[in-house]
Amino acid sequence: MKSNYIKRSISFFLLAIVIYGLVFFYFNFPHYLQELEFKRDEITNNEKALMHAEKTSIMVEFEDVISDLLYLADTFEVDYENPIDRKKIADKWCLFVLRKKVYDQVRFIEYTGKENIRVNYDDNIHAAEKESLSKLQDKGKKSYFKNSIILNDGEVYVSRLDLNMENGAVELPLKPVIRFALPVFNKEGSKIGIIVINYKANNLLAKFNYIAEKSSGRIELLNQNSYYFLSNDSQKEWAFMYDDKLNLKVQDENIEKWNEISNNDFGNAIVNDELVVYRTMDLNELSKGLNDVELVLEEDRWHIVSTIDSNGKYADIVMTDKWDIFVNFLSHKKASIISIIILSILTALSLTYIYIKRKEIIFYSQKDSLTKAYNRRVGYKNIDSLYKRAKSIGKPMSICFIDINGLKLINDNLGHDYGDEIIVTIAKVLNEVIRDSDILIRLGGDEFLLGLFNADANNSELVWSRIYDRFKEINEKENRPYFISASHGIVELDYSNKKELDKYISMADELMYEEKRKIKENIKILKD
């Protein structure tokens, strides 16, 4: 019985946790998905705002450099004399780079490719110096010279962003640089050479990193060939400058990501478990903010890319697998899940208690509390149903009326505890002998009734013989102060007549009393 209650409690618990879980999931999971969507949109919009700020910062920096270059060109043509007053111009340029602090070199290169004026700025000592004639070099073969000397008036050449080289090797410490150049003309309008300024891009990149610190992920800057200018992994930066690092680019690492970035001007997408927010900078747009200036760019597209991966703080917003989203939902609702489990346990205990009490109510409304046999009211209904069933399928059925011998004598001489003991013992024996298909009823006091299914009178007498043998066995083996004895009467039901069940019960009762009268004088109840 106890194991049945445990199984019932487990069933109630499982049912409760399924119901509570489904209700909780129904009302909370859609809200959780909305929260994720809102969070994703909020972070995406924040990244887009940062990228707009990055782009604006770069554009402003470029415009300032180009404006400075135009100023130098204008003043150079005003001061230009034939022969050129090198000292006068160089002194002005020294003051210029000292004030600006962002230009590594300012040079005038003649039409032939020969340097004529060069001013160097040393960032370490914050000093500018003009180069002596003996140290001036021929730059006629340099790409920036070739690309600049052919420009028309109003055109400005902008090199790619790369690292400064010294003697064929990358200069250390690293010196990111962009060269800006434009042609200059004499009073007759003849092209006499170009002015080149080497812009130290550290300033631009530092501003970029400052803005990027506010990112929810990592913001990186790429060139048009998918190489990193700036990355969270310093080993990947400037890989295009080194022969042994040429494979360290986004295109080789994540082709889907690069295709998304390179084929669109801006946007966001989840690619390979990463939220990628990106904006492509078209450097040609600078021409719109500069009057009468046209840019000639060695590379015209940079890519600003923010990446939020599945391993960071915001991993939940990049999940696409439904199972991963569900597991993440559960991990965020641990307190609620624990509450559901506790509530399910309490519910299971409550329902089990109600179930037990209900079973007790049903039991005591149907069964005799002492013997656990059916009481008269329910027993009659059950035996009537058994009678109808046996009749409908043509199976024999018998009624056995039983009366305990000497119960009053035992009660009067030994006490009611012994009287209850013999009643319980007889009921136990009856239950042990009869089959599950049979019915045991306690009619009250010392009377029982058996409904024996699929048993004619002869078979029923055999059943009684087994009952009698059990009584005899108990009397012989157990040291009780009384003998167990009972009288019986058996009647087989005859379906050919129309007698009611009560008539058969009365007939069995009469047969039982007839047997009781026969054995009354010779029966011994109390032991000596």
Protein Blocks (a to p, Z undefined) as FASTA:
>chain_A
ZZmmmmmmmmmmmmmmmmmmmmmmmmmmmmmmmmmmmmmmmmmmmmmmmmmmmmmmmmmm
mmmmmmmmmmmmmmmmmmpccdddfklmmmmmmmmmmmnopafbdcdddfkopafbdcdd
dfklopaddddfklpccfklpmklmmmmmpcehiacddddddddeehiacdddddddddd
dddddfkopafbdcdddddfklmmmmmmmmmmmpcbbcddddfkopafbdcblklgoklm
pmklmmmcfklmommlmmmmmmpfbdcddeehiacddddddfklmmmmpghiacddfbfc
dcddddddfkbmklmmmpfbfklmmmmmmmmmmmmmmmmmmmmmmmmmmmmmmmmmmmmm
mmmmmmcfklopacfklmmmmmmmmmmmmmmnopacdddddddehklmmmmmnojklmmm
mmmmmmmmmmmmmcfkbccddfbhjbccdddehiafklmmmmmmmmmmmmmmmmmmpccf
bdcddddddddddfkbccdfklmmmmmmmmmmmmmmmmmmmpcfbdZZ
